[in-house]
Amino acid sequence: MLTLEALRLRQGGFALAADAEVPPGGIVAIVGPSGGGKSTLLSAIAGFLAPEAGTVRWDGRDLAGLPPGERPVSILFQDGNLFPHLTVAQNVGLALGPRLRLSAEQAGRVDTVLSLVGLAGRGDDRPGQLSGGQQSRAALARVLLSGRPLILLDEPFAALGPALKDEMLDLVAGELAADGRLILMVSHDPQDALRVAERTMIVADGRVSGPLATAEVMADPPPALKAYLGR
């Protein structure tokens, strides 16, 4: 379980408060107006932003003081964070450690996860040889291979066309969420939440609310979200 206990975040003049318990497993959408603090919340959970007060706990363990690399968290940004000078296999293999020389067993695991995301046979390519959608798949493969139980998605598919974005969302639901991981997914599109997230957290007016049932949130959004959605 992810617990945000009396969490208070501050960046310059911006402040965000969160008190929430998020049960493990499944996809939770994070929605709200632009500039409302969605990415700020993910940064605090991932360890890139130290809270002004309060704690972030995973399964009861306080994550304070743990650097990002030692947290039970994988985060995927819009650009995918692929290194252009490495092969696709090497980029994915970074989930197993910083060494660029993979053992035969590790290489087999990389090949398996590349097949899962539809990139079989592309391990020797460089990221620049892949399309945007294929690069997203490679970044997702690295997250899959990491095995970490908490996944943060900061609009990694926002630049993709509608059909390809839906395909990637379905891949997240089918591969990442299927094995019991908790996925927090920032999105500006309510249809993304309705497609794959049973629960939704709202970030607006300096506070984090929820998680609540996605269908209920979208059917009757609170005023701040209603204004953002143009209803």
DRENDO-1510 file (C-alpha; in Angstrom, 1 decimal, always signed):
<recs>
REC; n; res; u; v; w
REC; 1; MET; +0.0; +0.0; +0.0 .
REC; 2; LEU; +1.1; +3.5; -0.8 .
REC; 3; THR; +0.5; +5.9; +2.0 .
REC; 4; LEU; +0.8; +9.7; +1.8 .
REC; 5; GLU; +0.7; +10.8; +5.4 .
REC; 6; ALA; +0.2; +14.5; +6.1 .
REC; 7; LEU; +2.4; +15.1; +3.0 .
REC; 8; ARG; +3.2; +18.8; +2.3 .
REC; 9; LEU; +5.2; +19.7; -0.8 .
REC; 10; ARG; +6.5; +23.1; -1.8 .
REC; 11; GLN; +8.3; +24.5; -4.9 .
REC; 12; GLY; +8.7; +28.2; -4.8 .
REC; 13; GLY; +5.3; +29.7; -4.1 .
REC; 14; PHE; +3.5; +26.5; -5.0 .
REC; 15; ALA; +2.2; +24.2; -2.3 .
REC; 16; LEU; +0.5; +20.8; -2.4 .
REC; 17; ALA; -1.0; +18.8; +0.4 .
REC; 18; ALA; -1.9; +15.0; +0.3 .
REC; 19; ASP; -3.3; +12.6; +2.8 .
REC; 20; ALA; -4.2; +9.3; +1.1 .
REC; 21; GLU; -4.0; +5.6; +1.2 .
REC; 22; VAL; -3.7; +3.8; -2.2 .
REC; 23; PRO; -4.2; +0.0; -2.0 .
REC; 24; PRO; -1.7; -2.1; -4.0 .
REC; 25; GLY; -2.4; -3.3; -7.5 .
REC; 26; GLY; -4.1; -1.8; -10.5 .
REC; 27; ILE; -4.0; +1.5; -12.3 .
REC; 28; VAL; -4.8; +4.8; -10.6 .
REC; 29; ALA; -5.2; +7.9; -12.8 .
REC; 30; ILE; -3.9; +11.2; -11.5 .
REC; 31; VAL; -5.9; +14.0; -13.1 .
REC; 32; GLY; -6.4; +17.8; -12.6 .
REC; 33; PRO; -5.7; +21.2; -14.1 .
REC; 34; SER; -2.4; +22.0; -15.8 .
REC; 35; GLY; +0.1; +23.3; -13.2 .
REC; 36; GLY; -2.0; +21.7; -10.4 .
REC; 37; GLY; +0.9; +19.6; -9.0 .
REC; 38; LYS; +0.5; +16.2; -10.7 .
REC; 39; SER; +4.2; +15.9; -11.7 .
REC; 40; THR; +5.2; +17.4; -8.3 .
REC; 41; LEU; +3.4; +14.6; -6.5 .
REC; 42; LEU; +5.2; +11.9; -8.6 .
REC; 43; SER; +8.5; +13.6; -8.0 .
REC; 44; ALA; +8.0; +13.4; -4.3 .
REC; 45; ILE; +7.0; +9.7; -4.4 .
REC; 46; ALA; +10.0; +8.9; -6.6 .
REC; 47; GLY; +12.4; +10.8; -4.3 .
REC; 48; PHE; +13.3; +13.7; -6.6 .
REC; 49; LEU; +11.6; +16.2; -4.3 .
REC; 50; ALA; +12.0; +16.2; -0.5 .
REC; 51; PRO; +8.7; +16.9; +1.3 .
REC; 52; GLU; +8.4; +20.0; +3.5 .
REC; 53; ALA; +6.5; +17.8; +6.0 .
REC; 54; GLY; +4.9; +14.4; +6.2 .
REC; 55; THR; +5.9; +11.1; +4.8 .
REC; 56; VAL; +5.6; +8.8; +1.8 .
REC; 57; ARG; +5.3; +5.1; +2.9 .
REC; 58; TRP; +5.3; +1.9; +0.9 .
REC; 59; ASP; +4.0; -1.1; +2.7 .
REC; 60; GLY; +4.5; +0.8; +6.0 .
REC; 61; ARG; +8.1; +1.7; +5.3 .
REC; 62; ASP; +9.0; +5.3; +5.4 .
REC; 63; LEU; +10.9; +6.2; +2.2 .
REC; 64; ALA; +12.4; +9.4; +3.6 .
REC; 65; GLY; +16.1; +9.5; +3.0 .
REC; 66; LEU; +16.1; +6.9; +0.3 .
REC; 67; PRO; +17.5; +8.1; -3.1 .
REC; 68; PRO; +15.4; +7.4; -6.2 .
REC; 69; GLY; +17.4; +4.4; -7.2 .
REC; 70; GLU; +16.9; +2.7; -3.9 .
REC; 71; ARG; +13.1; +3.2; -3.8 .
REC; 72; PRO; +10.6; +0.4; -4.9 .
REC; 73; VAL; +9.7; +2.8; -7.7 .
REC; 74; SER; +10.1; +3.0; -11.5 .
REC; 75; ILE; +9.2; +6.2; -13.3 .
REC; 76; LEU; +8.5; +6.7; -17.0 .
REC; 77; PHE; +8.5; +10.2; -18.4 .
REC; 78; GLN; +7.3; +11.4; -21.8 .
REC; 79; ASP; +10.7; +11.3; -23.5 .
REC; 80; GLY; +11.3; +7.7; -22.3 .
REC; 81; ASN; +14.9; +8.4; -21.1 .
REC; 82; LEU; +16.5; +6.2; -23.7 .
REC; 83; PHE; +20.3; +6.7; -24.2 .
REC; 84; PRO; +20.9; +7.2; -27.9 .
REC; 85; HIS; +24.4; +5.7; -27.9 .
REC; 86; LEU; +23.3; +2.4; -26.4 .
REC; 87; THR; +21.4; -0.4; -28.2 .
REC; 88; VAL; +17.8; -1.1; -27.4 .
REC; 89; ALA; +18.9; -4.2; -25.5 .
REC; 90; GLN; +21.4; -2.2; -23.5 .
REC; 91; ASN; +18.9; +0.5; -22.7 .
REC; 92; VAL; +16.4; -2.2; -21.4 .
REC; 93; GLY; +19.2; -4.1; -19.6 .
REC; 94; LEU; +19.9; -1.0; -17.5 .
REC; 95; ALA; +17.0; -2.2; -15.4 .
REC; 96; LEU; +19.2; -5.0; -14.2 .
REC; 97; GLY; +22.1; -2.7; -13.2 .
REC; 98; PRO; +24.5; -0.2; -14.6 .
REC; 99; ARG; +26.8; -2.7; -16.3 .
REC; 100; LEU; +26.5; -2.8; -20.1 .
REC; 101; ARG; +27.8; -6.4; -20.4 .
REC; 102; LEU; +24.9; -8.7; -19.8 .
REC; 103; SER; +25.2; -12.3; -18.9 .
REC; 104; ALA; +23.6; -14.9; -21.1 .
REC; 105; GLU; +20.8; -15.3; -18.5 .
REC; 106; GLN; +20.2; -11.5; -18.4 .
REC; 107; ALA; +20.3; -11.2; -22.2 .
REC; 108; GLY; +17.6; -13.9; -22.3 .
REC; 109; ARG; +15.4; -11.9; -19.9 .
REC; 110; VAL; +15.9; -8.8; -22.1 .
REC; 111; ASP; +14.9; -10.7; -25.2 .
REC; 112; THR; +11.8; -12.0; -23.4 .
REC; 113; VAL; +10.6; -8.6; -22.3 .
REC; 114; LEU; +11.3; -7.1; -25.8 .
REC; 115; SER; +9.1; -9.8; -27.3 .
REC; 116; LEU; +6.3; -9.0; -24.7 .
REC; 117; VAL; +6.2; -5.4; -25.9 .
REC; 118; GLY; +6.4; -6.2; -29.6 .
REC; 119; LEU; +10.1; -5.5; -30.2 .
REC; 120; ALA; +11.4; -9.0; -30.9 .
REC; 121; GLY; +14.6; -8.8; -33.0 .
REC; 122; ARG; +15.2; -5.1; -32.4 .
REC; 123; GLY; +17.6; -5.4; -29.5 .
REC; 124; ASP; +20.7; -4.5; -31.6 .
REC; 125; ASP; +19.1; -1.3; -33.0 .
REC; 126; ARG; +19.7; +2.2; -31.6 .
REC; 127; PRO; +16.8; +4.2; -30.3 .
REC; 128; GLY; +17.1; +6.5; -33.3 .
REC; 129; GLN; +16.2; +3.6; -35.5 .
REC; 130; LEU; +12.9; +3.2; -33.8 .
REC; 131; SER; +9.7; +5.0; -34.4 .
REC; 132; GLY; +8.2; +7.1; -31.5 .
REC; 133; GLY; +5.8; +4.3; -30.6 .
REC; 134; GLN; +8.6; +1.7; -30.6 .
REC; 135; GLN; +10.7; +4.0; -28.4 .
REC; 136; SER; +7.8; +4.1; -25.9 .
REC; 137; ARG; +7.7; +0.3; -26.1 .
REC; 138; ALA; +11.4; +0.0; -25.3 .
REC; 139; ALA; +11.1; +2.4; -22.3 .
REC; 140; LEU; +8.1; +0.3; -21.1 .
REC; 141; ALA; +10.2; -2.9; -21.5 .
REC; 142; ARG; +12.8; -1.4; -19.1 .
REC; 143; VAL; +10.1; -0.7; -16.5 .
REC; 144; LEU; +8.8; -4.2; -16.9 .
REC; 145; LEU; +12.2; -5.7; -16.4 .
REC; 146; SER; +12.9; -3.7; -13.3 .
REC; 147; GLY; +10.3; -5.7; -11.3 .
REC; 148; ARG; +9.6; -2.8; -9.0 .
REC; 149; PRO; +6.1; -2.8; -7.4 .
REC; 150; LEU; +5.3; +0.9; -7.8 .
REC; 151; ILE; +5.2; +2.4; -11.3 .
REC; 152; LEU; +4.9; +6.1; -12.0 .
REC; 153; LEU; +3.8; +7.2; -15.5 .
REC; 154; ASP; +4.2; +10.9; -16.1 .
REC; 155; GLU; +2.3; +11.2; -19.5 .
REC; 156; PRO; +4.8; +8.9; -21.3 .
REC; 157; PHE; +2.4; +8.5; -24.3 .
REC; 158; ALA; +1.1; +12.1; -24.6 .
REC; 159; ALA; +3.0; +12.7; -27.9 .
REC; 160; LEU; +1.6; +9.6; -29.6 .
REC; 161; GLY; -1.4; +9.6; -31.9 .
REC; 162; PRO; -4.8; +8.4; -30.4 .
REC; 163; ALA; -4.7; +4.9; -31.8 .
REC; 164; LEU; -1.1; +4.2; -30.8 .
REC; 165; LYS; -1.6; +5.8; -27.3 .
REC; 166; ASP; -4.6; +3.5; -26.8 .
REC; 167; GLU; -2.4; +0.6; -27.8 .
REC; 168; MET; +0.3; +1.6; -25.3 .
REC; 169; LEU; -2.3; +2.0; -22.5 .
REC; 170; ASP; -3.7; -1.4; -23.2 .
REC; 171; LEU; -0.1; -2.8; -23.0 .
REC; 172; VAL; +0.4; -1.1; -19.6 .
REC; 173; ALA; -2.9; -2.6; -18.4 .
REC; 174; GLY; -2.1; -6.0; -19.8 .
REC; 175; GLU; +1.6; -6.4; -18.8 .
REC; 176; LEU; +2.4; -4.0; -16.0 .
REC; 177; ALA; -0.9; -4.1; -14.0 .
REC; 178; ALA; -1.5; -7.8; -14.6 .
REC; 179; ASP; +1.2; -8.9; -12.1 .
REC; 180; GLY; -0.1; -6.9; -9.2 .
REC; 181; ARG; +1.9; -3.7; -9.4 .
REC; 182; LEU; +0.5; -0.4; -8.5 .
REC; 183; ILE; +0.6; +2.1; -11.4 .
REC; 184; LEU; +0.0; +5.9; -10.9 .
REC; 185; MET; -0.7; +7.4; -14.3 .
REC; 186; VAL; -0.7; +11.2; -14.9 .
REC; 187; SER; -3.0; +12.1; -17.7 .
REC; 188; HIS; -4.7; +15.2; -19.2 .
REC; 189; ASP; -7.2; +13.1; -21.1 .
REC; 190; PRO; -10.2; +11.8; -19.1 .
REC; 191; GLN; -10.6; +9.1; -21.7 .
REC; 192; ASP; -7.2; +7.6; -20.7 .
REC; 193; ALA; -8.5; +7.2; -17.2 .
REC; 194; LEU; -11.8; +5.7; -18.3 .
REC; 195; ARG; -10.0; +3.3; -20.5 .
REC; 196; VAL; -7.6; +1.7; -18.0 .
REC; 197; ALA; -7.9; +3.1; -14.5 .
REC; 198; GLU; -10.5; +1.8; -12.0 .
REC; 199; ARG; -9.5; +4.5; -9.6 .
REC; 200; THR; -8.6; +8.2; -9.9 .
REC; 201; MET; -6.9; +10.8; -7.7 .
REC; 202; ILE; -7.6; +14.5; -8.3 .
REC; 203; VAL; -4.9; +17.1; -7.9 .
REC; 204; ALA; -6.4; +20.6; -7.8 .
REC; 205; ASP; -6.6; +23.6; -5.6 .
REC; 206; GLY; -3.4; +22.6; -3.7 .
REC; 207; ARG; -4.7; +19.3; -2.6 .
REC; 208; VAL; -4.7; +15.6; -3.6 .
REC; 209; SER; -8.1; +13.9; -3.3 .
REC; 210; GLY; -9.0; +10.2; -3.6 .
REC; 211; PRO; -8.6; +7.6; -4.9 .
REC; 212; LEU; -12.2; +7.4; -6.0 .
REC; 213; ALA; -13.9; +5.3; -8.6 .
REC; 214; THR; -13.0; +6.7; -12.0 .
REC; 215; ALA; -16.5; +6.3; -13.5 .
REC; 216; GLU; -18.0; +8.3; -10.6 .
REC; 217; VAL; -15.3; +11.0; -10.8 .
REC; 218; MET; -15.9; +11.5; -14.5 .
REC; 219; ALA; -19.7; +11.4; -14.3 .
REC; 220; ASP; -19.8; +14.0; -11.5 .
REC; 221; PRO; -16.4; +15.8; -11.3 .
REC; 222; PRO; -15.7; +18.3; -8.6 .
REC; 223; PRO; -15.7; +22.0; -9.6 .
REC; 224; ALA; -12.0; +22.4; -10.2 .
REC; 225; LEU; -11.9; +19.3; -12.5 .
REC; 226; LYS; -15.2; +20.3; -14.1 .
REC; 227; ALA; -13.7; +23.7; -15.1 .
REC; 228; TYR; -10.6; +22.0; -16.5 .
REC; 229; LEU; -12.7; +19.5; -18.5 .
REC; 230; GLY; -14.8; +22.4; -19.8 .
REC; 231; ARG; -18.1; +21.1; -18.5 .
</recs>
